Amino acid sequence: MGLRILDKYIFREVVLAFLFGICAFSAVFIGSGTLFKIARYITDYGASFSSVVKIFVYGLPAIVMWTFPMSMLLASLLTFGRLSSSSEITAMKSCGIGFARIAAPAIFLGLVVSGCAILFNEHVVPWANTAYNNVLYYEIQGNTEMKSQDHVIVKEIRDGKMQRLVYAREYEASSETLQGVTMQEFNDDGKVIHVENAEYAEWKDQTWIMHRGIIYDISEDDRTHTMRFDKQMLPVKASPRQIVREQKKPEELTMKELKAQIEIMKTQYVSTSKLETELYQRVSVPLASLIFALIGVPLGLQPTRNSSSMGFALSVIIIFLYYAVMTLANAIGRSGALAPMYAVWIPNVIGLICGIFLVRRASQ
């Protein structure tokens, strides 16, 4: 019974410090970035009050997402630093309560925060990023013309099955053309039965016309029949405006959508290092909350951690080091020098090693 009360006490203290950290770090990000952007939108584009409010609200989820690991570290340092300086940790140990039992509530919260952050990053942040970019591009900047875009993908899905897939290397807004077009048609089993490649497709008389291409018909016994063409209609009803509006930036895609886009781009022999890095970071960054809990708890118990100012200073240093390594690992993954799957986990692996070392030392 006593241990259950102790767990609730420590858990409550860490939660309160965690919520304080989210507010504090979010305020820093908003003050140093979002407000400057909003001021620029008002002075450069004359953004309306409603647009500014939308930008502020839609920008919050992406900011809060990055504060989860930081707040978990700060919460662990502040809570256990206070408990240590007030001799409460000494009193717990004198009652025979070991370090692992004392640290359990904070570690459990780190695990819960990591899981919630992954879900938040999957279901809230992409939607908010899409809404943010739409408000910025169409309401504030007032763009009515379509913008050029790389890697355009158009899908036709019926009854949950892919019927047709069109990939274009680039959309040129000035000429309203799709460059490097590939169209694939699938049967009910998901097998490719028809492929058309073209140098480009132009939007003319409300129809997409492909130029200078080749057709591949694939039979059931995998035999391929080819035929070249000079002009061929692309069976896509969507206009350039509709196609461009449907395209999303990587930060606007869910993990499921990212995986699908990676697979599509691989079939076109296009480098997917940037998308793969983005995909794996959707998990590695949220899991940093658990890593920071492992680091923060034993560091907070150190005798020198006798003030909140020391906790703040130490958290800033650790956060800087972590995100510096993360930025370097991100660059390595995007460049293809190391497989993105491995590159994005470098800072977490280093943090985990440090955390295990600190926990073992504190347990002795």
Residue, then its C-alpha position, 0 to 999 in steps of 0.5 A: m500500500g505504501l509503495r502504491i502511494l509513493d508511486k502516485y506521489i512521484f508520478r504526479e510530481v513528474v507529470l506536473a513538471f512534464l506539463f510545465g516543460i511542454c508549456a515552457f519549451s512551446a513558449v520558447f519555440i513560439g516566441s523564437g519562430t512562430l511569432f516572427k513568421i506571423a509578423r512577416y506574413i502580416t507585413d509582407y502579405g497583409a495577412s488577416f486576423s483569421s488567417v493569423v489565428k489559423i496559422f498559430v493553431y495549426g502550427l502548434p501540433a508540430i511544435v508540441m511534438w518536438t517538446f515531448p522529449m525535452s519536457m520528459l528530460l526536464a521533468s525527470l531532472l527537476t523532480f528527482g533533483r528536488l526529491s534528492s535535495s530535500s532528502e526525500i530520496t534518502a528517506m526512501k532508501s532508508c526504508g529499503i526502497g531501491f533505485a529501480r523502484i523509485a525510478a519506475p514511475a518516471i520510466f513508465l511515464g516516459l514509455v507512455v509519453s513515447g507511445c502517445a507521441i507516436l500516435f500524435n505524430e501519426h494522426v494529428v501532426p500531418w493533418a495540422n501541417t496540411a492545413y497550415n500549408n494550405v492557409l499559408y499558400y492560398e489564404i495568406q500568400g494569395n496564390t491562385e496559380m499552380k506551383s511546379q512540383d516533383h514526384v507527382i502521384v495520382k491514384e485511382i482506388r476502387d473498393g479498397k484496391m488500386q486500379r490505376l497508378v500514375y507517376a510523373r517525375e515533375y509537374e511544370a506549372s508554366s507549361e501545364t505538363l507532366q514530365g517523365v510519366t508512367m501509368q500502371e494498371f492493376n488487376d483484382d489481384g494487385k498485379v500489373i497488367h498494363v504499363e504506359n511510359a511517356e516523355y511528357a503529358e500535356w493538359k489540352d482541351q480538358t484532357w491529358i495527352m501523352h507524347r512519345g511513349i511506349i505501351y507494355d501489355i502483360s499477359e497472365d503468363d507474364r509475356t509482354h507485348t509492346m507498342r510505341f505511340d506518338k500521342q496517347m490519351l492519359p485516362v486521368k480526369a483530374s485537372p492540373r489544379q486538382i492534381v497539385r492540390e492532392q500532392k502532399k509534402p513529406e511532413e503532411l503524410t502519415m506513416k502509412e502514406l509515406k510507406a506507400q509513396i516510398e514503394i511507388m518511387k522505388t518502382q521508378y528507381v527514384s532515391t527514397s532516402k529523404l522519405e525513408t529518413e522522415l518515416y523512421q524519424r516518426v518513431s525514433v524522435p518520440l521514443a527519445s522521451l523514454i531515452f531522456a527519462l532513463i538519462g534524467v532520473p539518475l542525473g537528477l539524483q546526483p548530489t550537485r543537482n540541488s537547484s532547479s537552475m542546475g536542472f534547466a542548465l543540464s537539460v539544455i546541454i543534453i538537449f543540444l547534444y542530442y539534437a546536434v547528433m540527430t541533425l548529423a544523423n539525419a543528414i547522413g541518412r538523407s544523403g544515402a551514406l548510411a541506410p536511413m533505417y540505421a542513421v536515424w537511430i544513432p542518437n537514440v542508441i547513444g542516449l540509451i547507452c548513456g542511460i543504461f550506464l547512468v542507471r547502473r551507476a545509480s543502482q550501485 
